[in-house]
Amino acid sequence: PGLVVNKDRSEDLRSHTEIQNGKATHLKSACAFYNDLAERASHNSHIVDIFACALDQVGLYEMRSCVDRTGGQVVLGDSFTQSVFKESLRRVFTRHPEDASPGNAGHLEMGFAGSLEIITSRDFKIAGAVGACCSLKQKNGPYVSDTDIGQGGTNAWSLGGLNPNSTLAVYFEISASTNQQSAANNSSKSGQHHMGGGGHDNFSGQVSGVSSGKRRYAQFITQYTHASGTVRLRSTTVCGPWASPGDGPETTAALSRSFDQEAAAVLMARIAVHRVDSEDVADVLRWIDRSLIRLCAKFADYVKDEPSSFRLPHEFGLYPQFMFHLRRSQFLQLFNSSPDEAAYYKMILVRENAMNSLVMIQPTLLSYSFNAPPSPVLLDASSVRSDTILLLDTFFYVIVFHGETIAAWRDQGYQDREEHAYFKQLLMQPLTDATAIMDNRFPLPRYIVCDQHKSEARFLICKLNPSVTHNSTDIHAGQVIPTDDVSLNVFMEHLMKLSVES
């Protein structure tokens, strides 16, 4: 049971293509076995952790449910001798400092047998949750929607193991517009529009039947066993007013002010990752595009059929580029990753907090040079300069990238000369900052130091917006990226065009 490949080496481990075409021989039976095992483990409050280190795949794709449904930890590496494994394992057993609060001091930073129950007011219902959880199949009261997102059909979940960074994405459906929302969901499955062509669906998120100003309530009841053995229960009640986009510009402005684009990007990413497991990637990308177009068509300021007049409120200013990078990320683009690696990336995304998840979606890039102090720069090909050092944090990788000139000076030993002490400091600063990033990260990211035009530079280049390609007229504007992918500029031009269409 649980076999993922024959031991006699007569076949290779399944690939993405074989999975998509239904030709992965052992996949169905293996997934059924591990799903059943995960249900039993969750029911008995057991936690399954997986630390897998091998150059080949180990079957994490099939075993994913064992970790996701029990709140376990997962680390995927190349060798058990690497720091990725050894340091990550050590950090699992991190303890609260001795000067922490009396109930926590000296105890492990983890909880056990966690559970979450949600109770809502009558005007909206729970569609489901995406994250490290398992449905308790509890459907008490009128709180549960008929539309499932992730682990749906319930208002209570088993969380299993917990740590200070554990998060769960919960999705709701507005009761008063259930029919409208269902129609929107159905249309999104059959539509053909995408960035770069076609039209767009009408905005379907209006709250009909709910009067503006009426307040909604939701109560989150979390319970777990602390490492000290005590059972802890936390009840959090939140409330807020309803607002209908059809009530006029003042209400639309109020909705804009309440929009959290970082949280929205992470929530969209989790739904997309969940849908990729059961739908074609191209369909999920089209759904992301249509959702973005509808959002911009509703909340942007523009004159109909005039893309040049398009303006987004600052509350939405970064959201389109989050979606652009999500579309290009390893969560939706399966090229150059095995099924095990793709499953690993998704498992980490759906359990991390919003800040770490954003780093996975749109990595952070810092630039170090003689001309300015360390500062954030655009995740763009134009940011690569021969006389700068870049520090890229993708969450899974931390990369120190030396420009061509900097690398040449370093190889000639300028940093060892007393008159070039500042150059030595410039070389050391990104290394120090990289260490600081990795000190507070689980799992420990892979650390890469590379030079421009060398092989490992590909880890940084593949994350950049391809604003300069082999087809560009000004190839000296930054690092040339040989790709046919559209740039953020082209993406935004299509977005503006489709959003303002009559």
Salt bridges, closest charged atoms under 4 A:
GLU11 OE2 - HIS26 NE2 2.70
ASP36 OD2 - ARG40 NH1 3.87
GLU39 OE2 - ARG69 NH1 2.99
GLU62 OE2 - ARG14 NE 2.58
ASP68 OD2 - ARG64 NE 3.08
ASP68 OD1 - ARG351 NH2 3.10
GLU87 OE2 - ARG90 NH2 2.30
GLU87 OE2 - ARG91 NE 2.95
GLU109 OE2 - HIS96 ND1 3.91
ASP123 OD2 - LYS214 NZ 3.80
ASP201 OD2 - ARG290 NE 3.72
ASP201 OD2 - ARG294 NH1 3.67
ASP277 OD2 - ARG64 NH1 3.30
ASP277 OD1 - LYS346 NZ 3.75
GLU279 OE2 - ARG275 NE 3.09
ASP283 OD1 - ARG286 NH2 2.24
ASP289 OD1 - ARG327 NE 2.86
GLU315 OE2 - HIS314 NE2 3.43
ASP340 OD1 - ARG14 NH2 2.70
ASP393 OD2 - ARG441 NH2 2.97
GLU404 OE1 - HIS453 NE2 3.66
ASP411 OD1 - ARG410 NH2 2.95
ASP451 OD1 - HIS402 ND1 3.29
ASP451 OD2 - ARG410 NH2 2.71
GLU456 OE2 - ARG446 NH2 3.98
ASP484 OD1 - HIS470 NE2 3.82
